Amino acid sequence: MSRTTVSFTICWLAALLLPLPGASADEFRTPSISAMRVEWRAALDQLRQEIGTQPAVAANFSFASQRRVAGSDPRATPALVQLNAVTAPIFPGIVSSPIPVLLPFDTAAYLDARQHGAPDGLSLQRFQADFRAADVFHAGASGYDAVFSLVSGAGDGMPQRTFARPVEVQITGSILVYDLADRLGGKGEPVKALASQFPDLRRFIREGYLRYAFTRFGIPYVVSIQCLDSVPRPRRLACREAYPVAERFLRALRVAGGQPSRPRSDIAASVAERPATTASDFTYRSSGDIAANSGGRKQGGHADLTVYSQIRFPLAKVPAFAHSQSFATRKSDGRADEYPWQDNFCEARSFEVGQCDSGYGHQGQDLRPARCPADGNSGCDPKQQAVIAVRDSIVIRAPQQQSATLQVNTETEHVRFRYMHMNPSAMDADGLLNGRRVAEGENIGVVSNYLDHPNGTSRHLHFDVQVFTRDGWLWVNPYTTLVSAYERRIRGRGREIGPDAGPAAAVAHVLPDDVTRRIDRQEGGGN
């Protein structure tokens, strides 16, 4: 790396970490996001090559370089519009993507089969390298996301063991890339077998996912599979076992749709809006100020003053409290039902988190609703504390999963919010499953205590945030985002309690039944 490159990198990282002009060091800020430029001519060239594999099909497509045809001729429609018309019934909303949509779908072979009399209900797997019909396909103003699954053992060279579920493969392409100060970003190894198809392809394992990152048409794409970075286990896929599945998926990628939109501009970080009025009692400890000795490998927290999205607070009622569920049992740490809040993004866990200095962390923030009044006359049910959608979004969740992810895909955001520990049977019954659209403020469940089974953890909501980068979806500290959302919910600005403040600085929020609460299953309670 040249001295110029090193200097530029240092300046770029410093710019992300320093306060904005005119802002104090403790002001919250919005994220910095880079907008990519799409090379649509290259996308059309690739589409022409792919369609050209079936001459009878290619004759029905019109590209700019071909001769003019009458307006009534279907070939007068631009090639991308024609393509979208073919694939939209299979991938609804594909035309909404402002970038070329790459999917493991062979449009030319599909059309050729239809021309030769194949029935309408023909199996999509034969045109998708044996991958089943998409579990999720969601296109929006910033790009698209899709999830496909492969039954264990399907096809030559695939893993033959039996897994708890089919192997799920995710792909995301985005015109927006979040600018994180990422010490692990950009790493990976080339894949020689795919070098001709993807010259800049990087393969790496990060935050519990095998990932393949590449750039095509000026846009970053990432293919990923959740896996164990260890030896295989009886019902869990090891990352190295996932190599052939991901690479089968990559080889099958074709241009499946998308439509040009107006060019985008980079989104600069700015000071986040906060209530002008001070809240009477809400206090919070600084971002990164985690409970003493709770960090992995004796490391501290990760200070991050970014409000990654203007969200609705995820618990329906206030007051609510953000505290550790695993390191808050000591009296000196306070009770679960009191202010100040405390960050626990980088608490010791076995989950990889690149933003934490130890490389491991909790991935999100634990939240608890207030206790019900002791008199029992309020109608409050401690087992029915409502959890709500933080934004208008689409759900990513398979049946029986105890976590649900809500995804936002707009002109200015490509962000995900994950909720954990809610009752999976209740979510299944409510239809909180892949592809469902939910509205901001909509009830999506109740605070519960599921991990892999009831009572697997203490009764709380784990909430986390992921943003899209050139390394794919990465966890970022949601603490400041939640503080900001809570301030809007209570219509008052909180008071920050610094890391050096003593216990007297904490302002307790006294509840009607002010009784010390035992936190169940503190150690090893998961998220």
C-alpha positions in Angstrom: 0.0 0.0 0.0 1.4 3.4 -0.9 2.1 6.2 1.5 -0.6 8.3 -0.2 -3.2 5.5 0.2 -2.3 5.1 3.9 -2.7 8.9 4.5 -6.0 9.0 2.7 -7.3 6.0 4.7 -6.2 7.7 8.0 -7.9 10.9 7.0 -11.1 9.1 6.0 -11.3 7.2 9.3 -10.6 10.4 11.3 -13.4 12.2 9.4 -15.9 9.5 10.4 -14.9 9.7 14.0 -14.5 13.4 14.6 -17.5 15.7 15.5 -19.2 17.4 12.6 -18.5 21.1 12.0 -20.6 23.1 14.5 -21.5 20.1 16.5 -20.4 19.3 20.1 -18.6 16.0 20.7 -21.7 14.5 22.4 -24.2 15.3 19.6 -25.9 12.4 17.9 -25.3 12.2 14.1 -26.9 10.5 11.2 -24.9 8.0 9.1 -22.7 8.8 6.2 -23.9 6.8 3.1 -22.2 6.5 -0.3 -24.4 6.3 -3.5 -23.1 4.1 -6.3 -23.3 4.8 -10.0 -24.9 2.0 -12.1 -23.3 1.0 -15.4 -26.5 0.0 -17.2 -24.8 -0.4 -20.6 -22.7 -3.2 -19.1 -25.8 -4.8 -17.7 -27.5 -4.8 -21.1 -24.5 -6.3 -22.7 -24.5 -9.1 -20.2 -28.3 -9.6 -20.7 -27.8 -9.8 -24.4 -25.2 -12.6 -24.0 -27.4 -14.5 -21.6 -30.5 -14.3 -23.8 -28.4 -15.2 -26.8 -27.9 -18.7 -25.5 -31.4 -19.5 -26.7 -31.6 -18.1 -30.3 -35.4 -18.6 -30.5 -35.8 -16.5 -27.4 -33.3 -13.8 -28.4 -35.3 -13.0 -31.5 -38.1 -11.7 -29.3 -35.9 -9.2 -27.4 -35.1 -5.7 -28.6 -31.8 -4.1 -27.7 -30.6 -0.6 -28.6 -28.2 -1.8 -31.3 -30.9 -3.8 -33.1 -32.9 -2.5 -36.1 -36.0 -0.4 -35.5 -39.3 -2.3 -35.4 -42.9 -1.1 -35.6 -44.4 0.3 -32.4 -47.0 -2.5 -32.2 -44.3 -5.1 -32.3 -43.4 -6.5 -28.8 -39.8 -6.1 -29.6 -40.2 -2.3 -29.6 -40.3 -2.5 -25.8 -36.8 -1.9 -24.3 -35.1 -5.1 -23.3 -35.2 -4.4 -19.6 -38.9 -3.6 -19.7 -39.4 -6.9 -21.6 -37.3 -8.7 -19.1 -39.2 -7.3 -16.1 -42.5 -8.3 -17.7 -41.2 -11.9 -17.8 -39.8 -12.1 -14.3 -42.2 -9.9 -12.3 -44.8 -12.7 -11.9 -42.0 -14.8 -10.3 -40.3 -12.0 -8.4 -43.0 -9.4 -7.6 -41.8 -5.8 -7.6 -38.6 -6.5 -9.5 -39.1 -3.3 -11.5 -38.7 -1.3 -8.4 -34.9 -2.1 -8.1 -32.8 0.8 -9.4 -29.9 -1.6 -9.9 -29.6 -4.7 -12.1 -31.1 -7.6 -10.2 -28.8 -10.7 -10.2 -30.6 -13.9 -9.3 -29.9 -17.7 -10.0 -32.7 -17.6 -12.5 -32.1 -18.6 -16.2 -34.7 -16.4 -18.0 -33.6 -17.7 -21.5 -34.1 -21.3 -20.5 -37.4 -20.5 -18.9 -38.8 -18.7 -21.9 -37.5 -21.4 -24.2 -39.4 -24.0 -22.2 -42.5 -21.9 -22.3 -42.3 -21.6 -26.1 -42.0 -25.3 -26.4 -45.2 -25.9 -24.5 -44.1 -26.4 -20.9 -47.1 -26.0 -18.5 -47.7 -22.9 -16.5 -47.0 -24.7 -13.3 -43.6 -26.0 -14.2 -41.1 -26.2 -11.3 -38.8 -23.2 -11.0 -36.0 -25.3 -9.5 -35.0 -26.5 -13.0 -34.3 -22.9 -13.9 -32.7 -22.0 -10.6 -29.8 -24.5 -10.3 -32.0 -26.7 -8.0 -32.7 -23.8 -5.6 -36.3 -23.7 -4.5 -38.6 -20.7 -5.3 -37.5 -17.6 -3.5 -38.3 -17.6 0.2 -37.9 -13.8 0.1 -37.6 -11.3 -2.7 -37.8 -7.6 -1.9 -36.9 -4.8 -4.3 -37.0 -1.2 -3.3 -35.6 2.2 -4.0 -32.1 1.3 -2.8 -31.7 -2.2 -4.3 -32.9 -5.6 -3.6 -32.6 -8.6 -1.3 -33.5 -12.3 -1.9 -33.3 -15.5 0.0 -33.2 -18.9 -1.7 -32.9 -22.3 -0.2 -31.3 -25.6 -1.2 -32.5 -28.9 0.2 -29.5 -30.7 1.7 -27.8 -33.1 -0.7 -29.5 -31.6 -3.8 -27.2 -31.8 -6.8 -23.6 -33.1 -7.3 -21.0 -31.8 -4.9 -23.4 -30.5 -2.3 -23.3 -31.3 1.4 -24.9 -34.7 2.0 -25.6 -34.4 5.8 -29.0 -33.8 7.1 -29.6 -30.3 8.5 -32.3 -28.9 10.7 -33.4 -26.7 7.7 -32.5 -26.3 4.1 -29.4 -24.3 3.4 -30.5 -20.6 3.0 -28.5 -18.4 0.6 -29.0 -14.6 0.8 -28.1 -12.1 -1.9 -28.2 -8.3 -1.6 -27.3 -5.6 -4.1 -27.5 -2.0 -3.1 -27.0 1.4 -4.6 -26.4 2.7 -1.0 -23.4 1.7 1.0 -23.0 2.7 4.7 -19.6 4.3 5.4 -18.4 2.5 8.6 -15.0 3.0 10.2 -14.4 -0.7 9.6 -11.1 -2.1 10.6 -12.0 -5.5 9.2 -13.5 -4.3 5.9 -12.3 -5.3 2.5 -10.6 -8.5 3.4 -11.0 -11.9 1.9 -9.4 -14.4 -0.5 -10.0 -14.8 -4.3 -11.8 -17.8 -5.6 -9.9 -19.1 -8.6 -12.7 -21.3 -9.9 -14.9 -18.2 -10.3 -12.3 -15.6 -11.3 -13.4 -15.4 -14.9 -17.0 -14.8 -14.0 -16.2 -12.5 -11.0 -12.7 -11.0 -11.3 -12.9 -9.1 -8.0 -14.7 -11.8 -5.9 -13.7 -12.0 -2.2 -14.6 -15.0 0.0 -14.4 -14.6 3.7 -16.2 -15.5 6.9 -17.5 -12.7 9.1 -20.0 -12.3 11.9 -21.3 -15.9 11.5 -21.7 -15.8 7.7 -19.8 -17.2 4.8 -19.7 -14.3 2.4 -18.8 -13.7 -1.3 -18.5 -10.0 -2.2 -18.1 -8.7 -5.7 -18.8 -5.6 -7.8 -20.7 -5.8 -11.0 -22.1 -2.9 -13.1 -20.6 -0.5 -10.5 -22.7 -2.0 -7.7 -21.6 -4.0 -4.7 -23.3 -7.4 -4.3 -22.9 -9.9 -1.4 -23.9 -13.6 -1.3 -24.0 -15.1 2.1 -24.9 -18.2 4.1 -25.2 -18.4 7.9 -22.9 -21.0 9.2 -20.5 -22.1 12.0 -16.9 -21.1 11.7 -15.8 -24.4 13.3 -16.1 -28.1 12.7 -19.5 -29.5 11.6 -22.1 -30.2 14.2 -24.9 -32.8 13.8 -27.6 -30.2 12.8 -25.6 -27.1 11.9 -23.7 -26.3 8.7 -20.0 -25.5 9.0 -18.8 -22.6 6.9 -16.4 -24.6 4.8 -19.3 -27.1 4.0 -21.2 -24.1 2.6 -18.6 -23.3 0.0 -20.1 -25.5 -2.8 -23.6 -24.3 -2.1 -22.6 -20.6 -2.3 -20.5 -21.2 -5.4 -23.3 -23.1 -7.2 -25.5 -20.1 -6.5 -22.9 -17.6 -7.8 -22.4 -19.6 -11.0 -26.1 -19.5 -11.7 -26.5 -15.7 -11.3 -28.1 -14.0 -14.3 -29.6 -10.5 -14.9 -33.2 -10.9 -13.9 -34.6 -7.4 -14.0 -34.3 -3.8 -12.6 -34.9 -0.4 -14.1 -32.8 2.7 -14.3 -33.7 5.6 -12.0 -32.3 9.1 -11.5 -28.7 9.2 -10.3 -28.3 9.4 -6.5 -26.1 11.7 -4.4 -24.0 10.7 -1.4 -25.7 11.3 1.9 -23.5 13.2 4.3 -23.6 12.8 8.0 -25.4 15.5 9.9 -26.5 16.4 13.4 -29.5 14.3 14.3 -32.6 16.1 15.5 -33.5 15.7 19.2 -36.3 17.2 21.4 -35.5 20.6 22.7 -37.2 20.0 26.0 -35.3 18.1 28.7 -37.0 15.0 30.1 -37.7 15.2 33.8 -36.0 11.9 34.7 -34.6 10.0 31.7 -30.9 9.5 32.1 -28.6 7.3 30.1 -24.9 6.3 30.3 -22.6 7.1 27.4 -22.5 4.9 24.3 -19.8 2.4 24.8 -20.0 2.6 28.6 -20.8 -1.1 29.3 -21.1 -2.7 32.7 -17.7 -3.2 34.4 -15.8 -6.4 33.3 -18.6 -7.4 30.9 -16.7 -7.0 27.7 -15.2 -9.9 25.8 -11.5 -10.5 26.3 -11.4 -7.7 28.9 -12.2 -5.1 26.3 -14.6 -2.2 26.7 -17.6 -1.1 24.7 -17.8 0.6 21.3 -18.8 4.2 21.5 -21.0 5.1 18.5 -23.1 8.3 18.5 -24.8 7.4 15.2 -28.6 7.4 14.9 -28.8 4.9 12.1 -32.5 5.5 11.4 -35.3 7.6 12.8 -37.4 4.8 14.3 -40.4 4.3 16.5 -39.3 2.9 19.9 -39.9 -0.9 19.7 -41.8 -1.3 23.0 -45.4 0.0 22.9 -45.4 1.5 26.4 -43.1 3.6 28.5 -41.2 3.8 30.8 -38.8 1.1 29.4 -35.3 0.3 30.4 -32.1 -0.6 28.6 -29.8 -2.7 30.7 -27.7 -5.9 30.6 -29.6 -9.1 31.2 -26.4 -11.0 32.1 -24.2 -8.6 34.0 -26.7 -6.6 36.1 -27.3 -8.8 39.1 -24.9 -7.0 41.4 -26.4 -4.4 43.6 -23.9 -1.8 42.5 -25.2 -2.3 38.9 -28.7 -1.2 39.9 -32.1 -2.7 39.2 -33.5 -3.6 35.9 -36.4 -1.1 36.3 -34.5 2.1 36.7 -32.6 4.8 34.9 -29.9 5.4 33.7 -29.9 3.2 30.7 -26.7 1.3 29.8 -25.2 0.1 26.6 -24.5 -3.7 26.2 -23.6 -4.0 22.5 -20.1 -5.3 23.2 -20.9 -7.5 26.2 -19.1 -10.9 26.2 -20.8 -13.4 23.9 -19.6 -16.0 21.4 -21.1 -13.9 18.5 -18.7 -12.2 16.1 -19.1 -8.4 16.0 -16.5 -6.6 14.0 -17.3 -3.2 15.6 -16.2 -4.5 19.0 -12.5 -4.3 19.9 -12.6 -7.9 21.1 -14.1 -9.1 17.8 -17.0 -10.6 19.8 -20.1 -9.1 21.4 -23.8 -9.2 22.0 -24.8 -7.7 18.6 -27.6 -5.6 20.0 -29.3 -4.0 23.0 -31.5 -5.6 25.7 -34.8 -3.8 26.6 -37.2 -4.4 29.4 -40.7 -2.9 29.8 -41.7 -1.5 33.2 -43.2 -3.8 35.7 -47.0 -3.9 36.1 -48.4 -2.1 39.1 -48.7 -4.3 42.2 -52.4 -3.4 42.8 -53.5 -5.4 39.7 -56.1 -2.9 38.8 -54.4 -1.4 35.7 -55.2 -4.3 33.3 -51.5 -4.7 32.8 -50.4 -8.3 32.0 -46.6 -8.8 32.4 -46.7 -11.6 29.8 -48.4 -9.4 27.2 -46.1 -6.4 26.9 -46.5 -5.3 23.3 -43.6 -5.1 20.8 -44.2 -2.9 17.7 -42.7 -2.4 14.3 -40.2 0.5 14.3 -40.8 1.4 10.7 -42.9 0.6 7.7 -41.0 -2.5 6.5 -41.0 -6.0 5.1 -40.5 -9.1 7.3 -37.7 -11.6 6.9 -38.6 -14.7 9.0 -39.0 -18.4 8.4 -41.5 -20.5 10.4 -40.5 -21.5 13.9 -37.8 -18.9 14.2 -37.8 -17.0 17.5 -36.3 -13.9 15.8 -37.9 -11.6 13.2 -36.1 -9.1 11.0 -37.7 -6.0 9.6 -36.1 -4.5 6.5 -36.3 -0.9 5.3 -35.4 -0.2 1.6 -36.0 3.4 0.5 -34.1 6.1 -1.5 -32.1 7.1 1.6 -31.9 3.9 3.7 -31.1 0.2 3.4 -31.2 -1.0 7.0 -32.4 -4.0 9.0 -33.9 -4.4 12.6 -33.9 -7.7 14.3 -36.2 -8.6 17.2 -35.4 -11.7 19.4 -36.9 -13.9 22.1 -40.6 -13.5 21.0 -42.8 -16.6 21.0 -42.3 -18.3 17.6 -45.7 -20.1 17.7 -47.5 -16.8 18.2 -45.6 -15.2 15.4 -46.4 -18.1 13.1 -50.1 -17.9 14.0 -50.0 -14.1 13.4 -48.5 -14.6 9.9 -45.3 -12.7 10.8 -43.4 -14.5 8.1 -41.3 -13.9 5.0 -42.6 -11.1 2.8 -45.3 -9.7 5.1 -45.4 -5.9 5.1 -45.9 -4.2 8.5 -46.7 -0.6 9.3 -44.7 1.5 11.8 -46.3 1.1 15.2 -48.1 -2.2 14.3 -48.1 -4.8 17.1 -45.9 -7.7 16.0 -45.7 -9.7 19.3 -45.0 -9.5 23.0 -41.8 -9.4 25.1 -41.0 -13.0 25.9 -38.2 -15.3 27.0 -37.5 -17.7 24.1 -34.1 -18.7 22.9 -34.4 -22.1 21.4 -37.2 -23.0 23.9 -39.4 -21.3 26.5 -37.4 -19.9 29.5 -34.3 -20.0 27.4 -33.4 -16.5 28.6 -34.8 -13.8 30.8 -38.0 -12.0 29.8 -36.8 -9.1 27.6 -36.5 -7.9 24.0 -33.2 -8.1 22.2 -33.1 -5.4 19.5 -30.3 -4.9 16.9 -29.5 -3.0 13.8 -27.7 -4.1 10.6 -26.6 -1.8 7.7 -25.4 -2.8 4.3 -21.6 -2.4 3.5 -19.2 -3.8 0.9 -18.8 -6.8 3.3 -22.6 -7.3 3.4 -24.9 -6.8 6.3 -23.0 -5.9 9.5 -24.1 -5.3 13.0 -23.8 -1.7 14.4 -24.4 -0.4 17.9 -28.1 0.4 18.2 -27.8 2.1 21.5 -27.8 5.7 20.3 -30.6 4.9 17.8 -32.7 3.6 20.7 -31.9 6.6 22.9 -33.0 8.9 20.1 -36.2 6.9 19.5 -37.0 6.9 23.2 -36.5 10.7 23.5 -39.1 11.2 20.7 -41.4 8.7 22.4 -41.4 10.6 25.7 -41.0 14.0 24.0 -38.0 14.9 26.1 -34.2 14.9 25.8 -32.4 12.6 28.1 -29.4 13.6 30.3 -26.2 11.7 29.7 -24.4 10.3 32.7 -20.7 10.0 32.0 -18.6 6.9 32.7 -17.0 8.6 35.7 -20.2 9.5 37.4 -20.9 7.7 40.7 -24.1 5.9 41.7 -25.6 9.1 43.0 -25.8 10.5 39.5 -28.4 8.0 38.5 -31.9 9.1 38.6 -34.2 6.2 39.6 -37.6 5.9 38.0 -39.6 4.6 40.9 -42.4 2.3 39.8 -45.6 1.8 41.8 -44.3 -1.6 43.1 -40.7 -0.6 43.6 -39.4 -4.0 44.5 -36.0 -5.4 43.4 -36.6 -7.8 40.6 -34.7 -11.0 40.1 -33.4 -11.5 36.6 -33.9 -15.1 35.6 -31.2 -17.1 34.0 -28.6 -14.3 33.9 -25.5 -16.2 33.0 -25.6 -17.9 29.6 -28.9 -16.4 28.8 -28.1 -15.7 25.2 -29.1 -12.4 23.6 
